[in-house]
Amino acid sequence: MTAGFDVFSPTGKTVFTINDSLNQYLGRMVLPSIAQSGSITNDLFLTGTPYVHIKANYEYRLVWQVNTSFSGNVLNWSVVKTDIPSFWAPRGILYYGVR
């Protein structure tokens, strides 16, 4: 008999199987409202495929850009363009984790 794992909705639809992946949320940081860069070191980045998700604050409909990259256990980030005055901070939240 083959081993497996399935999760079903109340209507019987498959929601999750053993072949699906789950994300492990590791943390978050509030992005600065000025052009700035930094890094986050976390050894758990080495336990899977690291990811970031950025939740933007679009209340003011202004443009900004965030660049991210991973190198080993380090997440590097930079706010490279900002049109938002600092008193409107926070502009967004950067969530990070591994798959």
N, C-alpha and C positions, 0 to 999 in steps of 0.2 A: 504494500500500500504506500502510495506517495504522500509525503508530508506537505502541508501547505497552510496558508492563512488567508482568509477572506473576510471582509467586512461588508455587510449588506445594509441597504436602507430599509425602512419599514415596508416599502413597496417591492422589495426583492431585488432591486438594482445593485450591482456590485459597486461599492464605493472605494474599496482599497483591497489590493492583493499583495502577496509576498513580493511581487516584482515592482511594486511602486516604492518610491523613496520618500522618506520623511526628513524634514529639516530640523536641525537643532539650533534654536535661537540662543545666541551667546551674549548679546548685549545691544546697546544703542548709545548714540551720542547726539546731542543737539548740534546741528551745523551752525557755524558762526555766521554773522550777518556781514562780514567783511571778507575780502580776499585773504585767505589764510590756508595753511596746510598743516598736516600732522600725521601721526601714525598710531596704530593700536596694536600692541603685541599680545598674542594669546596662543598658547601652545595647542589649544584645541583646534586651531585652524589646520593643524597637521593630521587630524583624525578623519578627514573627509574632503569634500570639495567645498572650499569657502565661497560664500555669496554675500552680497549686500543688497539691500532694498532701501530706497530713499523715498520717504514720504514728504512731499513738498507742501509748503504753505502757500497756496495760491490766492489767499485772501486779497492780495494787492495786485495780482495779475502782472507781476514784473518778472524779468528774465534773470536766471542765474544758472550756473553750470557747476557740477561736481564731478571730478575725475577720481577714480579709485583703481587700485591695483594691489595684488597680493604677491608677496615674496616670502616663501617659507611660512613662518608663524607671524608675519607682520602684514597688516592692512595699512596701506598708504592712501591718504585722501587729500584732496585739495579743492578748495572753492576758488575757481579761476576767473569767474566773472560775476560781478554783483552790481545790480542797479537799485538795490534796496538800502535805504538809510539804516544805520545801526539801531536806531530806536524802534524799528519794526521787528526786531529779532524776537523769537527764533524764526528762521526761514524754512527749516525742515529738520527732519530727524533721519539719521542714517542707522538702519538696523543691520546687524551682521550675524552670521552663523555659518554652519556647515551642513552639507547634505550627506 
